[in-house]
Amino acid sequence: MLVDTHCHLDMLPRWLEPPLRGNAAHAEIAEVLERARARGVGPVLNPGVTWAELPGVLEVAERHPDVWAAAGIHPHEAETWLDGSRDRLRALANHRRVMAIGETGLDYFYESASREAQIRAFREQLALARELDLPVIVHTRDAEADTLDMLPEAGPAGGVLHCFTGTADLAGAAVARGFMVSFSGIVAFKKSQDLRDVARQVPLSHTLVETDAPFLAPPPHRGKRNEPTWVVHVAEALAEVHGVDLETLARITTENARRLFRFEERNLGAAR
């Protein structure tokens, strides 16, 4: 079994031409999940990234017992983080299917929002994760120093640097603070030898796998809409990096995901 720890399931139907909505979208997500289960992939963690999308993220998790949700506001959307947003996100994060806060973080590459807005939104989401005893899913790009400065503000539940493409120094510092490091299909790209060298330095005990679907489809599916089934290719690339077989890599990363997100512990049948 493999766990896709970061997959935007609710986005997948909108990547088709024409985009699917309503019942057709739900049917498409169900088919995607059936393909994943057939390859031994599940659970799937579906993170929210905008206020508009979060209700749909929760609905998908309610419909499928092996899909879980995370609730957060992406750094690109940080300008939408206003007074009262922490209370608004808390209400969503108290849903029984929410396993984490995120994705949140800092992105100084695109700077779709000001750095000040990003830092404010990230800081308040870290505080909410600490308050709710939830791990935090961190997006960081070209913002290593500020990200490292702020990671200690997360609570004891820790978190994960998702879709990791940073330096060995960032990965090592995150691991030292108890964070996981998650790799996507980028680690399997031909031109990603530097990233594979970094991945080799991350202990398997702190490694996760993800697709970040519908983005970043791994070889041999480059250029296509990504989906959770293809997390197998990410695992194969990491197994080669670490010199272990796929079964070992799958077992360890699945144990890591269950330990971080506490899927079974939080499957309580009622809102927290």
DAZI-V148620 format. One record per backbone hydrogen bond with DSSP energy under -0.5 kcal/mol. NH is the residue of the N-H (numbers start at 1). CO is the residue of the C=O. If there is no record, write none. Layout:
nh=NH co=CO
nh=NH co=CO
//
This chain:
nh=2 co=40
nh=4 co=2
nh=4 co=43
nh=5 co=3
nh=5 co=209
nh=7 co=45
nh=8 co=213
nh=9 co=7
nh=11 co=8
nh=12 co=8
nh=12 co=9
nh=13 co=9
nh=14 co=11
nh=15 co=11
nh=15 co=12
nh=16 co=13
nh=18 co=16
nh=20 co=13
nh=24 co=21
nh=25 co=21
nh=26 co=22
nh=27 co=23
nh=28 co=24
nh=29 co=25
nh=30 co=26
nh=31 co=27
nh=32 co=28
nh=33 co=29
nh=34 co=30
nh=35 co=31
nh=36 co=32
nh=37 co=33
nh=38 co=34
nh=39 co=35
nh=39 co=36
nh=40 co=37
nh=41 co=36
nh=42 co=2
nh=42 co=40
nh=43 co=66
nh=44 co=66
nh=45 co=4
nh=46 co=44
nh=46 co=68
nh=47 co=45
nh=48 co=70
nh=48 co=102
nh=54 co=50
nh=55 co=51
nh=57 co=53
nh=58 co=54
nh=59 co=55
nh=60 co=56
nh=61 co=57
nh=62 co=58
nh=63 co=59
nh=64 co=60
nh=67 co=64
nh=68 co=44
nh=69 co=97
nh=70 co=46
nh=71 co=100
nh=72 co=70
nh=74 co=49
nh=77 co=74
nh=78 co=75
nh=80 co=77
nh=81 co=78
nh=82 co=80
nh=85 co=82
nh=88 co=84
nh=89 co=85
nh=90 co=86
nh=91 co=87
nh=92 co=88
nh=93 co=89
nh=94 co=90
nh=95 co=92
nh=98 co=95
nh=99 co=69
nh=99 co=97
nh=100 co=69
nh=101 co=135
nh=102 co=71
nh=102 co=100
nh=104 co=137
nh=106 co=139
nh=108 co=141
nh=109 co=141
nh=111 co=107
nh=118 co=114
nh=119 co=115
nh=120 co=116
nh=121 co=117
nh=122 co=118
nh=123 co=119
nh=124 co=120
nh=125 co=121
nh=126 co=122
nh=127 co=123
nh=128 co=124
nh=129 co=125
nh=130 co=126
nh=131 co=127
nh=132 co=128
nh=133 co=129
nh=133 co=130
nh=134 co=129
nh=135 co=99
nh=136 co=158
nh=137 co=101
nh=138 co=136
nh=138 co=160
nh=139 co=104
nh=139 co=137
nh=140 co=138
nh=141 co=106
nh=147 co=143
nh=148 co=144
nh=149 co=145
nh=150 co=146
nh=151 co=147
nh=152 co=148
nh=153 co=150
nh=154 co=151
nh=158 co=155
nh=160 co=136
nh=161 co=180
nh=162 co=138
nh=162 co=160
nh=164 co=182
nh=171 co=167
nh=172 co=168
nh=173 co=169
nh=174 co=170
nh=175 co=171
nh=176 co=172
nh=177 co=173
nh=177 co=174
nh=178 co=175
nh=179 co=174
nh=180 co=159
nh=181 co=206
nh=182 co=161
nh=183 co=208
nh=187 co=184
nh=188 co=185
nh=189 co=186
nh=192 co=189
nh=196 co=192
nh=197 co=193
nh=198 co=194
nh=199 co=195
nh=200 co=196
nh=201 co=197
nh=201 co=198
nh=202 co=198
nh=202 co=199
nh=203 co=201
nh=206 co=203
nh=207 co=204
nh=208 co=181
nh=210 co=183
nh=211 co=6
nh=212 co=6
nh=213 co=6
nh=215 co=212
nh=221 co=218
nh=224 co=221
nh=226 co=214
nh=230 co=227
nh=231 co=228
nh=232 co=229
nh=233 co=230
nh=234 co=230
nh=235 co=231
nh=236 co=232
nh=237 co=233
nh=238 co=234
nh=239 co=235
nh=240 co=236
nh=241 co=237
nh=242 co=238
nh=243 co=239
nh=243 co=240
nh=244 co=239
nh=249 co=245
nh=250 co=246
nh=251 co=247
nh=252 co=248
nh=253 co=249
nh=254 co=250
nh=255 co=251
nh=256 co=252
nh=257 co=253
nh=258 co=254
nh=259 co=255
nh=260 co=256
nh=261 co=257
nh=262 co=258
nh=266 co=262
nh=267 co=264
nh=268 co=266
nh=272 co=94
//
